[in-house]
Amino acid sequence: MKAIRIIAGFLLMISLDSTVFSQSVHEIEYRFKAVYLFNFLQLIEWPQTAFASEESPLVVGILGKDPFGKLLDDVLKKERISVRPVVIRRYRDSEEVQNCHLLFISTSEGSRIPAILQQIRQWQTLTVSETEGFAGQGGGINFYVEKNRIRFEINVDALKRADLHASSKLLRLARIVNPSDS
């Protein structure tokens, strides 16, 4: 009986959609990061002044070379945070960025991070990146890899400057970074 279950399990594995097995490490990593971004949207509170109206969408922006491709679109498709729909905008240049609530700054913009953060400093925008030292430079949340796991660190001062409030659940999962620590 046990052998039959093992064989049935093996046959089930073989019959699974091959796309699961054909996903690259890059796709898997960015699918996880896309889910993290969605969770950040749920666990960060924006002030009402960050929105033009009660029905205004929550805007997720990608600045620079987009590492997500359609993965982020797949994760956020038809999602809502409270009553607000989530929309994605892609920007090639920081001058294009407007009314963005969560801005993922690609590593392609690494050398420009201080200028970008200065440019959006007065906005109520959660900045996220995966560029080493991002949170220490004044960015909000930074992804990093530790023991083959995707982790994140939060610069609480950056969130305060943007008038954003992070859930205690989110803060418990993060490594807290202060600019003076880097």
C-alpha positions as CSV (number, residue, x, y, z in Angstrom):
1,M,0.0,0.0,0.0
2,K,2.8,2.4,0.9
3,A,4.6,1.6,-2.4
4,I,1.4,2.4,-4.3
5,R,1.1,5.8,-2.6
6,I,4.8,6.6,-3.5
7,I,4.2,5.6,-7.1
8,A,1.0,7.7,-7.3
9,G,2.8,10.6,-5.8
10,F,5.6,10.3,-8.3
11,L,3.1,10.1,-11.2
12,L,1.4,13.1,-9.8
13,M,4.7,15.0,-9.8
14,I,5.4,14.0,-13.4
15,S,2.0,15.2,-14.5
16,L,2.3,18.6,-12.8
17,D,2.5,21.6,-15.1
18,S,6.0,21.8,-16.4
19,T,6.1,25.5,-16.1
20,V,6.7,25.1,-12.3
21,F,9.8,23.1,-13.1
22,S,11.0,25.3,-15.9
23,Q,11.0,28.6,-13.9
24,S,14.4,30.1,-13.6
25,V,15.9,31.1,-10.3
26,H,15.4,34.7,-11.5
27,E,11.7,34.2,-12.0
28,I,11.3,32.5,-8.6
29,E,13.3,35.3,-6.9
30,Y,11.2,38.1,-8.4
31,R,7.9,36.3,-7.9
32,F,8.8,36.2,-4.2
33,K,9.8,39.9,-4.3
34,A,6.5,40.8,-6.1
35,V,4.6,39.1,-3.3
36,Y,6.7,41.0,-0.7
37,L,5.8,44.2,-2.5
38,F,2.1,43.3,-2.2
39,N,2.5,42.6,1.5
40,F,4.3,45.9,2.0
41,L,1.2,47.6,0.5
42,Q,-1.0,45.9,3.0
43,L,1.3,46.5,6.0
44,I,2.2,50.2,5.4
45,E,-0.3,53.0,6.1
46,W,-0.3,56.1,4.0
47,P,-1.9,59.3,5.2
48,Q,-5.1,60.5,3.5
49,T,-3.2,63.4,2.0
50,A,-1.2,60.9,-0.2
51,F,-4.4,60.4,-2.3
52,A,-6.4,62.8,-4.4
53,S,-9.7,61.1,-3.4
54,E,-11.1,58.2,-1.5
55,E,-11.2,56.1,-4.7
56,S,-7.7,57.0,-5.9
57,P,-5.5,54.0,-6.7
58,L,-2.4,52.9,-4.8
59,V,0.3,53.4,-7.4
60,V,3.3,51.0,-7.5
61,G,6.1,52.4,-9.7
62,I,9.2,50.7,-11.1
63,L,12.0,53.1,-11.8
64,G,14.7,52.0,-14.2
65,K,15.3,48.5,-15.7
66,D,12.3,46.4,-14.7
67,P,13.6,43.1,-13.2
68,F,10.0,41.8,-12.6
69,G,8.7,41.7,-16.2
70,K,5.1,40.5,-16.1
71,L,5.5,38.8,-12.7
72,L,4.5,41.9,-10.7
73,D,1.6,42.4,-13.0
74,D,0.5,38.8,-12.4
75,V,0.7,39.2,-8.6
76,L,-1.0,42.6,-8.4
77,K,-3.6,42.0,-11.1
78,K,-7.1,43.0,-9.8
79,E,-5.8,43.4,-6.2
80,R,-7.2,46.1,-3.9
81,I,-5.9,47.5,-0.7
82,S,-9.0,48.3,1.3
83,V,-11.1,50.1,-1.3
84,R,-8.2,51.2,-3.5
85,P,-7.2,49.4,-6.7
86,V,-3.5,48.8,-7.2
87,V,-2.0,50.0,-10.5
88,I,1.6,49.6,-11.8
89,R,3.5,52.3,-13.6
90,R,6.9,51.9,-15.1
91,Y,9.3,54.9,-15.4
92,R,12.5,55.2,-17.3
93,D,13.6,58.4,-15.6
94,S,12.9,59.8,-12.1
95,E,11.5,63.0,-13.7
96,E,8.5,61.0,-14.9
97,V,7.6,59.8,-11.4
98,Q,4.4,61.4,-10.0
99,N,1.8,60.4,-7.4
100,C,3.6,57.1,-6.6
101,H,3.0,55.4,-3.3
102,L,5.5,52.5,-3.6
103,L,8.5,53.1,-5.8
104,F,10.8,50.2,-6.6
105,I,14.1,51.7,-7.6
106,S,16.0,49.2,-9.8
107,T,19.7,48.5,-9.4
108,S,20.1,50.1,-12.8
109,E,19.6,53.4,-11.0
110,G,22.2,52.5,-8.3
111,S,24.5,55.5,-8.9
112,R,21.6,57.9,-8.9
113,I,19.9,56.7,-5.7
114,P,21.0,59.8,-3.5
115,A,19.6,62.2,-6.2
116,I,16.4,60.2,-6.6
117,L,15.8,60.0,-2.9
118,Q,16.4,63.8,-2.6
119,Q,14.0,64.4,-5.5
120,I,11.1,62.5,-3.8
121,R,12.0,63.3,-0.2
122,Q,8.9,65.5,0.3
123,W,6.5,62.8,-1.1
124,Q,4.7,60.2,0.9
125,T,6.3,57.4,-1.1
126,L,7.6,54.1,0.2
127,T,10.9,53.5,-1.6
128,V,12.1,49.9,-2.1
129,S,15.2,48.6,-3.8
130,E,17.6,45.7,-3.8
131,T,20.7,47.8,-4.2
132,E,23.3,47.2,-1.5
133,G,23.3,50.0,1.1
134,F,20.0,51.4,-0.1
135,A,18.4,51.7,3.3
136,G,21.5,53.2,4.8
137,Q,21.4,55.9,2.1
138,G,17.9,56.9,3.2
139,G,15.8,54.4,1.3
140,G,12.7,52.9,3.0
141,I,13.0,49.1,2.4
142,N,15.8,47.1,0.9
143,F,15.9,43.5,-0.1
144,Y,19.0,41.4,0.6
145,V,19.8,37.7,0.5
146,E,20.9,35.8,3.6
147,K,21.5,32.1,3.7
148,N,19.8,31.7,0.3
149,R,16.6,33.5,1.6
150,I,15.2,36.8,0.6
151,R,15.1,39.2,3.5
152,F,14.5,42.9,3.9
153,E,15.7,45.7,6.0
154,I,13.8,48.9,6.9
155,N,15.0,52.4,7.6
156,V,12.3,53.5,10.1
157,D,13.6,57.1,9.8
158,A,12.9,57.1,6.1
159,L,9.4,55.9,6.7
160,K,8.8,58.6,9.3
161,R,10.1,61.3,6.9
162,A,7.6,60.1,4.3
163,D,4.8,60.2,6.9
164,L,4.3,56.4,6.5
165,H,3.5,54.0,9.3
166,A,4.7,50.4,9.2
167,S,2.7,47.7,10.9
168,S,4.4,46.1,13.9
169,K,4.1,42.7,12.0
170,L,6.2,44.1,9.2
171,L,8.8,45.6,11.6
172,R,9.2,42.3,13.5
173,L,10.2,40.6,10.2
174,A,12.7,43.2,9.2
175,R,16.2,44.1,10.1
176,I,16.1,47.7,11.2
177,V,18.7,50.0,9.7
178,N,19.6,53.5,10.6
179,P,21.6,55.6,8.1
180,S,24.4,56.0,10.7
181,D,24.7,52.2,10.9
182,S,25.9,51.9,7.3
